[in-house]
């Protein structure tokens, strides 16, 4: 049950959104046991964001939430892939993006909790 939420400071096109969804669907398999079949994605574009007091460059904040335990090595590989994806699609440089991970066994779906 992965959920990837991202905020970007730039406007995205429908084509970019579709490509993002597809590429995140492929990338999530980097984390053991995760697949696109359970992936939920949220993209919030045109967010007013500042980094180091500056808003002149594209920025991104990405949060990867997963059900289960963490895998630091997989998260490292996932960060590299997310950096590539958001850099190519939205021109966000690696030093203007944060990636946060959250792993929890407290998830609900379909009216009950796992």
ABEGO torsion letter per residue (X at the ends): XBBBBBBBABBBBAAAAAAAAAAAAAAAAABBGBBAAABBBBBBBGBBBBBGGBAABBBBBBBBBBBEBBBAAAAAAAAAAAAAAAAAAAGBBAAABBBBBBBBABBBBGGBBX
